[in-house]
Amino acid sequence: MAAQALAVAASHDGYSAIAFPFFGAERRGAPVLAFTRFGQERLRVRTQVYEPHYVVVLDESLIDTVDVLAGLRPGGLVVVNTTRSPDRLVLSKKAKSATVDATSIALEYTKQAAVNTAMLGAFAKASGLITIEGVEAGIMEVFGRRLSKEIADRNVAAARAAYEATRLGEADSGRVYPKASKWLPTAQELPPGLATPTLETPFGRVGVGSSTSNRTGGWRVEKPILDDAKCTNCLLCWFYCPDSSIVRGPKIVEIHYDYCKGCGVCAAVCVPKAIHMEREVEEEVRA
């Protein structure tokens, strides 16, 4: 929706624009990509953007595992949702950068950690290519049409707040990413029939049970907190948890935070209100 709203904003400001998302087979909370192209001439290319002029990172935790600057053109700009200042970002190479605490802004204005509209305001401030009025028009058209004018108004306010709070600077270099490798089975490793057993490979565990090696708790913005005194062990949270991060206990359930993405489903379905969500803030330590 952010990519689409950006395209509408660019169109409002006189550009030709197109936008589209890219989804894999991931469940809620998994990393996804979205692309927007806009320019003065009519656009005909509809492939993914492999060499962007601008990169917008909605979740700072992605920087730890994904080289967000891969393919960034010389002189390009990266906009990151973080509490850090631009000069305290460490990426794969030096680059012009802009930072804004979009999560806090989104929670204040929209009451949920959906930072897409706030990041549109940050992009407008950092790039100077589109106006904040164009961003407002994009949000009103895309979000207002799909959701409601009231929700769109709150998102417009978040975008304007992020526009004012965005800081500009330069990110430092030095972050090293391991070379990505893909495991492909040999004919001898493939079992007969349709079932693939769990296999340990040089690139990690694959097959059944491989999800246990992917600790997705780092994607979390809000953390579910269990009140032992209120828990009745009704197991609704266990039944509805999309990541199986809640396990059954003899008296109360337990939450495994290594795999909890903080989607809030458990808190929503908890009848005795034994689970509530709290903002999880990672403290930054610098030697």
C-alpha positions in Angstrom: 0.0 0.0 0.0 2.9 2.4 0.7 4.3 1.7 -2.8 0.9 2.4 -4.4 0.4 5.5 -2.3 3.9 6.8 -3.4 3.0 6.2 -7.0 -0.2 8.2 -6.5 1.7 11.0 -4.7 4.2 11.1 -7.6 1.4 11.3 -10.1 -0.2 14.1 -8.1 3.1 16.0 -8.5 3.2 15.6 -12.2 5.2 12.3 -12.7 4.3 9.2 -14.6 4.3 6.4 -12.0 3.8 2.7 -11.5 4.0 0.5 -8.4 3.7 -3.2 -7.5 4.6 -5.5 -4.6 6.5 -8.7 -4.5 5.4 -11.5 -2.1 6.8 -14.9 -1.4 5.2 -17.7 0.5 5.9 -16.1 3.9 3.3 -15.8 6.6 2.4 -12.5 8.4 5.4 -10.5 9.6 7.9 -11.9 7.0 10.0 -9.5 4.9 8.5 -8.4 1.6 9.5 -6.1 -1.1 7.5 -3.4 -3.0 8.7 -1.2 -5.9 7.8 2.2 -7.3 9.0 3.8 -10.5 8.2 7.4 -11.4 9.7 9.9 -13.9 8.9 12.6 -16.4 8.5 10.2 -19.3 5.9 7.5 -19.7 7.0 4.3 -18.0 6.9 1.0 -19.8 9.3 -1.2 -17.7 7.4 -3.4 -15.1 10.2 -5.6 -13.8 11.6 -5.5 -10.3 13.9 -2.6 -9.4 17.4 -4.1 -9.2 19.4 -0.8 -9.2 17.3 1.7 -7.2 18.1 5.4 -6.7 16.3 5.2 -3.3 15.9 2.4 -0.8 13.3 2.7 2.0 13.7 0.3 5.0 10.6 0.0 7.1 12.2 -2.4 9.7 15.7 -1.7 11.0 16.2 -5.4 11.9 16.5 -6.3 8.2 19.8 -4.5 8.2 21.3 -7.3 10.2 20.6 -10.0 7.6 19.9 -8.2 4.3 22.3 -5.9 2.4 19.7 -3.2 1.8 22.2 -1.2 -0.3 22.8 -4.0 -2.8 22.4 -2.5 -6.3 22.0 1.1 -4.9 23.2 3.5 -7.6 26.1 5.9 -6.9 24.7 8.9 -5.1 21.6 7.0 -4.0 19.9 7.5 -0.7 18.6 5.1 1.9 15.8 6.0 4.3 15.6 3.9 7.5 13.1 3.5 10.3 15.3 3.7 13.4 15.9 5.7 16.5 19.5 6.2 15.4 20.9 9.3 13.7 22.2 8.8 10.1 25.8 8.9 11.1 25.3 5.9 13.5 24.1 3.6 10.8 26.6 1.0 9.7 25.8 -0.5 6.3 27.7 -2.3 3.6 29.1 0.9 2.2 28.9 4.7 2.7 25.7 6.2 1.4 23.6 9.3 1.9 21.0 8.4 4.5 17.9 9.6 6.3 16.5 8.3 9.6 13.3 8.7 11.4 11.6 6.9 14.4 8.6 6.0 12.3 7.5 3.2 14.7 7.0 5.7 17.6 5.2 8.1 15.3 2.9 5.4 13.9 2.0 4.2 17.4 1.2 7.7 18.5 -0.9 8.7 15.5 -2.4 5.4 14.2 -2.2 3.3 17.4 -0.5 0.5 15.6 3.1 -0.3 14.4 2.3 0.1 10.7 5.0 2.5 9.6 4.3 2.6 5.8 2.6 6.1 5.7 5.1 7.6 8.2 7.9 6.4 5.9 6.3 8.1 2.9 6.6 11.4 4.8 10.3 10.7 5.5 10.9 9.8 1.9 9.3 13.1 0.8 11.6 15.0 3.1 14.8 13.1 2.3 14.4 12.9 -1.5 12.8 16.3 -2.2 11.2 14.7 -5.3 7.6 14.7 -4.1 5.8 17.2 -1.9 4.1 16.4 1.4 0.9 17.5 -0.2 1.4 14.8 -2.8 1.9 12.2 -0.1 -1.3 13.4 1.6 -3.2 12.9 -1.7 -1.7 9.4 -2.1 -2.6 8.4 1.4 -6.2 9.7 1.1 -6.7 7.9 -2.2 -5.2 4.6 -1.3 -6.0 4.3 2.4 -9.1 6.3 2.4 -10.7 4.3 -0.4 -9.8 0.9 1.1 -10.2 1.7 4.8 -11.9 4.9 5.8 -11.4 8.7 5.7 -10.8 8.7 9.5 -8.0 6.1 9.2 -6.5 8.0 6.3 -6.6 11.3 8.2 -4.6 9.6 11.1 -2.1 8.3 8.5 -1.7 11.7 6.9 -0.9 13.1 10.4 1.7 10.4 10.9 3.3 11.2 7.5 3.5 14.9 8.3 5.0 14.2 11.7 7.6 12.0 10.1 8.3 14.6 7.5 9.2 17.1 10.2 11.2 14.6 12.3 13.4 13.1 9.5 17.2 13.6 9.9 19.6 13.7 7.0 23.3 12.6 6.9 25.5 9.8 5.8 25.7 6.2 6.9 29.1 4.6 7.6 30.5 1.5 5.9 31.9 -1.7 7.5 29.0 -4.1 7.8 29.9 -7.5 6.2 27.3 -9.9 5.0 28.0 -13.6 4.3 27.7 -14.7 0.8 24.3 -16.2 0.2 24.3 -19.9 -0.7 21.5 -22.1 -1.8 21.3 -25.8 -1.0 20.1 -28.0 -3.8 19.6 -31.7 -3.2 21.4 -34.4 -5.2 19.6 -37.4 -6.7 21.0 -39.5 -3.8 19.6 -37.1 -1.2 16.1 -37.1 -2.5 13.9 -39.7 -0.9 11.4 -41.9 -2.9 7.8 -40.7 -2.7 6.6 -37.3 -1.8 7.9 -36.7 1.7 11.2 -35.0 2.4 12.8 -35.8 5.7 14.7 -33.2 7.8 18.3 -32.9 6.4 21.3 -31.2 7.8 23.3 -29.5 5.1 26.4 -27.2 5.0 23.9 -24.3 4.6 21.7 -25.2 7.5 18.7 -27.4 8.2 16.2 -28.0 5.3 13.0 -29.9 5.1 10.6 -30.7 7.8 11.4 -28.9 11.1 13.8 -26.4 9.4 11.7 -23.5 10.7 13.2 -24.0 14.2 16.5 -22.8 13.0 15.0 -19.5 11.8 14.6 -17.4 14.9 12.1 -14.7 13.8 11.7 -13.0 17.1 14.0 -10.2 15.9 11.2 -9.0 13.6 9.0 -8.0 16.6 7.9 -4.5 17.4 5.5 -5.3 20.2 5.9 -8.1 22.7 3.1 -10.2 24.2 3.3 -10.3 28.0 1.5 -13.1 29.9 -0.1 -12.4 33.3 0.2 -15.8 35.1 -2.5 -14.9 37.6 -5.1 -14.3 34.9 -4.3 -17.2 32.6 -6.9 -20.0 32.7 -5.0 -22.2 30.3 -7.9 -22.2 27.9 -5.4 -22.6 25.0 -7.0 -20.2 22.6 -3.7 -18.4 22.2 -2.0 -21.7 21.6 -4.6 -22.7 19.0 -4.5 -19.4 17.0 -0.8 -18.5 17.2 0.4 -18.5 13.5 4.0 -19.2 14.5 3.5 -22.0 17.1 5.5 -19.9 19.5 3.1 -20.6 22.3 3.4 -24.0 24.0 1.0 -25.8 26.4 2.0 -26.0 30.0 0.5 -28.0 32.9 -1.1 -24.9 34.5 -0.5 -22.0 32.1 0.9 -21.6 28.6 4.4 -20.4 27.8 5.5 -18.0 25.1 8.8 -18.7 23.2 10.0 -15.3 22.2 12.7 -16.6 19.8 10.0 -17.3 17.3 7.3 -14.8 18.3 6.9 -12.0 15.7 4.6 -9.9 17.9 1.5 -10.1 15.7 -0.8 -9.7 18.6 -3.2 -12.5 17.7 -2.8 -14.1 21.1 -3.8 -10.9 22.9 -6.7 -10.4 20.6 -8.2 -13.9 21.3 -7.4 -14.1 25.0 -10.8 -14.0 26.8 -9.5 -13.4 30.4 -7.2 -10.6 29.0 -4.2 -12.5 30.4 -2.0 -11.3 27.5 -1.3 -7.7 26.6 1.1 -6.2 24.1 4.0 -3.9 25.1 6.5 -1.9 22.9 9.8 -3.7 22.8 12.7 -1.3 22.7 16.2 -2.6 22.0 18.8 -0.5 23.9 21.6 0.7 21.8 25.1 0.2 23.3 28.1 1.9 21.8 31.6 1.4 23.1 
